[in-house]
């Protein structure tokens, strides 16, 4: 059975006429080797980018199988959707063929709201935000919520968010981020410049949940120097290895850190 998933603008208004005795030609009209057209029905503007696709289902597949197929392509969790055929709710454990869906019939996917609470550590200080947001929204909306209370316009513009050590793309819809669910914890990030001996200035997008030690490990891959004997300095202050970047006083987007090599009696500035 070929299943064609497609976005349509209107839903059929009436159930196709049927008779008590079904002829062989009518049997052929019942979905067997034809296409099943699927569309989404939701008030969310965030779902208008869903793309049509074609896949194959076996006659003995259940409704939940079709939901999982839609989930794989559209990243909508099966629990968030209901399938209806001419208003009749399709039960998860029933065979698709049970509903005698006619050739080119339209199965409507009703998407429920998927509001979750996400936990975000603020870019500076110890404050933690809990943001209620619909997973059907784009990540850009999450950034707007996370930066609403920030006064620094530069930080607002360049703020990054990380989930499971991966930077979030603002153009992505939240529901496409694997593993993101209620009470998931996200961390913030900014862009930093680091002066590295014999290399010069290198730009980093850093997760502010990193420690100074983690940042030094990132630097280690770009220099042959023994990182263990060096230190990171910000505004003439040595940064403790265990310090979390979020807690470094005055550390802001586009700031510059220096990597210093130690020598007897003090530091050797190799940033030039």
C-alpha positions in Angstrom: 0.0 0.0 0.0 1.5 3.3 -1.1 1.0 6.1 1.5 1.4 9.6 0.2 1.7 12.2 2.9 0.8 15.6 1.6 -0.4 19.0 3.0 -3.8 20.1 1.6 -5.7 23.3 2.2 -9.2 21.9 2.6 -10.8 18.8 4.1 -13.6 16.8 2.3 -17.0 18.0 3.5 -18.9 14.8 3.1 -18.4 11.0 3.5 -18.4 9.1 0.2 -21.6 7.3 -0.6 -21.6 3.6 0.1 -24.2 0.8 -0.3 -24.8 -2.3 1.7 -23.6 -4.6 -1.0 -20.2 -3.7 -2.4 -19.4 -4.7 -6.0 -16.0 -5.8 -7.1 -15.4 -2.4 -8.7 -16.2 -0.8 -5.3 -13.8 -3.3 -3.6 -11.1 -2.1 -6.0 -11.9 1.5 -4.8 -11.1 0.6 -1.2 -7.5 1.4 -0.4 -5.2 -1.5 -1.2 -2.5 -0.5 -3.7 -3.5 3.1 -4.0 -2.4 6.3 -2.2 -3.4 7.6 1.2 -3.3 11.4 1.3 -2.4 13.0 4.7 -2.6 16.6 5.7 -2.0 18.4 9.0 -4.8 20.3 10.7 -3.4 22.8 13.3 -3.6 26.4 14.3 0.2 26.6 14.6 1.8 28.6 11.8 5.1 26.8 12.7 4.0 23.6 10.9 3.4 25.1 7.5 6.9 23.9 6.3 6.0 20.2 6.4 6.9 18.5 3.2 5.0 15.7 1.3 6.6 12.3 1.2 5.8 8.8 0.0 6.4 5.6 1.9 5.1 2.0 2.0 2.8 0.3 4.5 1.7 -3.3 4.6 -2.0 -4.1 4.6 -1.7 -5.5 8.2 -0.1 -2.3 9.5 -1.9 -0.5 12.3 -2.8 3.1 12.8 0.1 3.5 15.2 2.4 2.3 12.4 1.2 5.2 10.3 1.7 7.6 13.2 5.2 6.4 13.6 5.8 6.9 9.9 4.6 10.5 10.2 6.7 10.9 13.2 9.9 9.9 11.4 9.3 12.4 8.6 7.7 15.3 10.4 9.2 14.8 13.9 5.8 15.0 15.5 5.5 12.6 18.4 2.6 10.0 17.9 1.2 11.1 21.3 0.7 14.6 19.9 -1.4 13.5 16.9 -4.8 12.1 16.2 -5.8 10.6 12.9 -9.3 11.0 11.5 -11.0 9.8 8.3 -14.1 11.8 7.6 -14.4 12.7 11.2 -14.0 9.2 12.5 -11.1 8.8 15.0 -8.6 6.1 14.0 -7.7 4.0 17.0 -4.0 3.2 17.4 -4.3 -0.6 17.7 -6.7 -1.0 14.7 -5.6 -2.0 11.2 -5.6 0.8 8.7 -7.6 -1.4 6.3 -10.3 -1.7 9.0 -11.6 1.7 8.2 -12.1 1.0 4.4 -10.3 4.1 3.4 -11.2 4.7 -0.2 -8.6 5.3 -2.9 -7.2 8.8 -2.6 -9.1 9.3 0.6 -7.8 11.9 3.0 -6.7 11.1 6.5 -6.5 14.3 8.6 -3.7 14.6 11.2 -4.8 16.8 14.1 -1.8 18.1 16.0 -2.2 18.8 19.7 -0.3 21.6 21.5 3.0 20.5 22.8 3.8 23.0 25.5 6.8 22.1 27.6 8.9 23.8 30.3 12.6 24.3 29.4 15.2 25.2 31.9 17.8 27.7 30.7 20.8 29.0 32.7 21.2 32.8 32.1 24.3 34.0 30.3 25.6 35.7 33.4 25.2 35.0 37.0 23.4 32.1 38.7 19.8 33.0 37.6 17.9 30.1 35.9 14.9 30.7 33.6 12.0 28.3 33.2 10.4 29.0 29.9 7.0 27.5 28.8 7.0 27.1 25.0 5.3 25.0 22.3 7.7 22.6 20.7 6.0 23.4 17.4 7.7 26.9 17.5 11.0 27.6 15.9 14.1 28.0 18.1 14.1 31.7 17.3 11.1 32.1 19.6 13.1 30.4 22.4 15.9 32.9 21.9 13.5 35.8 22.2 12.2 34.4 25.5 15.7 33.7 26.8 17.0 37.2 26.0 13.9 39.2 27.0 15.3 40.2 30.3 18.8 41.1 29.1 19.9 44.7 28.8 23.0 44.1 26.7 21.9 44.4 23.1 25.1 42.8 21.8 24.6 39.8 24.0 21.0 39.6 22.8 22.1 39.5 19.2 24.8 36.9 19.6 23.5 34.6 22.3 23.6 30.9 21.5 21.8 28.0 23.1 23.1 24.5 23.6 21.4 21.2 24.2 23.3 18.0 25.0 26.6 19.9 23.9 25.2 20.8 20.5 24.4 24.3 19.4 20.8 24.9 18.5 20.1 26.3 15.0 17.6 29.2 15.4 15.9 28.2 12.1 15.1 24.7 13.4 11.7 23.9 14.9 12.0 22.7 18.5 10.2 19.5 17.9 13.0 18.4 15.5 15.6 18.6 18.3 16.2 15.0 19.3 15.6 14.4 23.0 14.2 17.8 23.8 11.2 17.4 26.2 9.6 18.8 29.3 12.2 20.0 31.9 15.1 19.6 29.5 18.1 21.7 30.5 19.7 24.0 28.0 22.8 26.1 28.4 23.7 29.5 26.9 26.7 30.3 24.8 28.5 33.4 23.4 31.4 34.2 21.0 34.8 34.7 22.5 38.2 35.6 21.0 41.3 33.9 22.5 44.9 35.0 21.8 46.9 31.8 21.4 50.8 31.7 21.4 52.2 31.4 17.9 48.8 31.2 16.4 47.1 34.5 17.1 43.5 35.3 17.7 41.0 32.4 17.4 37.2 32.8 17.6 35.2 30.3 19.6 31.5 29.8 20.1 31.6 28.6 23.7 29.0 26.9 25.9 28.9 29.0 29.1 28.3 25.8 31.1 31.9 24.9 30.2 34.6 25.2 32.8 37.9 27.1 32.0 39.5 23.7 31.9 37.1 22.6 29.1 38.0 25.7 27.1 41.7 25.0 27.5 41.1 21.5 26.2 39.5 23.1 23.1 42.6 25.3 22.7 44.9 22.2 23.1 43.9 20.9 19.7 45.2 24.1 18.0 48.6 24.4 19.6 51.6 22.3 20.3 52.3 24.0 23.6 51.9 22.1 26.8 48.5 23.5 27.9 49.0 22.2 31.4 51.7 24.9 32.1 49.7 27.7 30.7 46.8 29.8 32.0 43.9 31.8 30.6 43.7 35.5 31.6 40.8 37.8 31.3 41.2 41.5 32.1 44.5 40.8 33.9 42.8 38.1 36.1 43.9 34.5 36.1 40.9 32.2 35.6 40.7 29.2 37.9 40.4 25.9 36.0 37.3 24.8 37.8 35.5 28.1 37.2 32.4 27.9 35.0 32.5 30.4 32.2 29.1 31.7 33.1 30.4 32.8 36.4 33.4 34.8 35.2 32.8 38.4 36.2 32.1 40.7 33.2 32.6 38.0 30.6 30.5 39.1 27.6 30.0 38.4 24.0 33.0 39.3 21.8 35.4 39.6 24.7 39.0 38.6 24.4 40.9 36.2 26.6 44.7 35.7 26.6 46.5 32.4 26.8 49.7 32.8 28.8 52.7 30.5 29.0 54.3 30.3 32.4 58.0 31.1 33.0 60.1 31.5 36.1 59.0 34.6 38.0 55.8 35.2 36.2 54.0 34.9 32.8 55.2 35.1 29.3 52.6 36.9 27.1 52.7 35.1 23.7 49.6 36.6 22.3 51.4 39.0 19.8 
